[in-house]
Amino acid sequence: MVQNTEEYLAQLQIQSLLVQERYYRDTAQWENLRNSYHPDASKTAINISWFEGTAEDFVLGSKKMAESGATSSHKICPVTIHFNENVNKALSESTGSINLRFEYEGHEYDCVSYARFISRLQKVNGEWKMLTLEAIYDGDSITPAYPLRVPANFDLQGHRASYRCLGWVLSRKEFQVNQDLPGTDRPETVTKFMDESHRWLKLQ
């Protein structure tokens, strides 16, 4: 619940930042993407299906991914933003999806992965900046881009249930997929991750 004007304004700023960061990533606005994060890359951490590292390396990795033709689009809807007492640190929870179109055996398919995006943020020189981008994976699916009479045979073995399709698509494009991320197929990982995130928010 928003308690005062300061929190209300901060909430609006953070919501805008979170949506813009995903948009910049999808539209190859690399400088704007980098500026969404803390200027000191050593204070940043991105940990998602295909990448683990700093914001600086995340931008480079995203650019390389786009240049290879492995494009994707994202939808994000900020839901809850928690603040510390001084309103200079925040923890955001958003729902969203990752959308990828790919070709398999001569046909095009759409992979949609549903996730909750979690970010830690900090106010830097009067502006909110992201410190982290992480995800809790809820589930995914693959559907034909156009109607097919014969279903394809996807070998999804070896991938986590909560991001099985996404993992399979990314691995086909030679990305290393982390199999130990928070996901609803392993509820204890979600609890542990969110407990750690809220503890960070309370630290001075």
N, C-alpha and C positions, 0 to 999 in steps of 0.2 A: 504494500500500500504506500502511495506517495504521501509523505508527511509534510513537506513544505515546498516553497517555491524553488529553492535551490535544488532539491532532489528532482522536482518536476522538470526543470530546465535541463538538468544533467541527463535525465532519462530520455528526453527528446533528442539531445545531442548524440547520445550513445546509440539509440535506435537508428538514427540516420547514418552514423558511422558504420554500423554492422551491415546495413543494406548496401551502402556504397562500396564497402570492401569486397563483397561478393560480386557486385556489378563490375568493379574495376578488374577483378580477376577474369571474369567471363568475356570482357571486351578488350582485353590486352592493353589496359592502361597501367603499365608497369610502374611508372613513377608514382601515380596516385595510389596504387596498391601498396607500395612500400611506405608511403606517407601515412597510411592508415595505422601503421604500427609504431611502437616506441622508436625514437631515433637511434637509441643505443641497441643495436641488434643483439648484443649479449644478454639483454634482459628479456628477449622474446623467445617463444617456443611454439612451434606448430607441430602437432602430432595427429596426423590423419592417415587414411588407408595407405596412401602411396608415398608419404613424405614425413620425415621427422628431422627437425633442425630449426634454425633461426629464420626470422622474417626475411633477412637478406638472401639466404639460400632458397627460401620458399619462392621468392619472386623469380630468381634465376631458374629454379626448377619448373615453375609454372610457364615461364617463357619458352623453355626448351620443350616442354610437353606440347604447347600450342604449335610450335614450329614443326613438331613431328606429325602433326595432324590429329593428335589425341585430344580433341576439344571436348569440353563439357560445359554445362550451364547449371546454375544453382538458383534455388529459391530459398529465401530465409524470412522468417517472421519472428522478430523479437517478441518474447512473451513476458519474461520477468527479468528485472534488473535489481540486484541487491547492492546496497552501498555500505561502506564502513561509516563509522561515527563522524569522521571529518569530511565525508563526501569527496574524497580524493582517490578512492579505490572503488572498483565495482566488479561485480560478477554477473555476467549476462547468460540467460538461458533462452534459446530460440529453437523453434521447430523449422524444418526445412527439408530439401531434397537435392540430390545430385542426379543430373540427367545426362546420359551419354547415348549417342547413336553410333552403332557399329555394324560392320558387315560380316556375315558368317555364311559360308557355303553359298555365296551368290545372292544372299538376301539381306535386307537391312532390318535391324532390330533396335528397339529402345530399351535401355537399362535405366531403371529409376530406383535410387537408393534413398530410403527415408531415414533421417537422422535428427538428433538434437545437437545443435552447435552450442558449445560452451566456451566463453571467452573471459579472461581476466583483463581488466582495463585499469589504466592509471591516468590521472590528470597531469599533463606535462606542459608547463608554461601557459596554463590557462586553457589548454585543449585536451580533450580525451583522446587517448591513443590505446590501441590494442596491444596487450602483452602476449596473449596466447590465442590460438585457435585449435580447439579439439572437438571431437564428436563422439556422441553415444549413438551407436548404430541400432536401428529398430527393425529393419527388414528391407528387402528389395525384390524386384521382379524384372523379368525380361518379357517383352511382348513384340510381336512383329510390327514393323512400321507400316506395313501394308498387309491385307489379308493373305494368309497362306493356307494351302490345302494340306500340305505335309508338314507336321511340326518338326523342328530341328532337334537334334540330339545333343544337348549341352552336357559335357562332363564336368559337373560342379564339385566333385569329390575333393576333399582336402581344404575346403574353404569354410569359414565360420558361417553358421546359419544366419546371423543377423546382417551380414554383408557378403553373402555367398556369391550372388550374381555380380556385384560390383568388383569383388576380388577376382573373379574369373575373367571379367572383361579386362581389368587392368593387367593381370598377369599375362594375358595374351599379347598385350602391348609391351611386354618385357619390363613392367614395373614390379618392384619387390613390395609385396603387400604384407603389412604387419598383421599377424593373426592374434595379437594379444590386446586389442583395443577394447574399451568399454562397449558392451553390447547387451541387448535384452536377452540374448541366449545364455548369458552368464550374468545374472542379476547382481551377484556379489561384486563384479567389476564396476558396475554402475554405482552401487552404494559407496564403495571405496573411493572412487573418483570424485563423487560429489562431496563426500565428507572432507576430502583433502582440499577441494576447491573452497569450501566454506571456511575451513580453518585458515587458509591463506588470507581470506578477506578480513578476518578478525585480527590478524597480526598487525602490529604497529610498524 
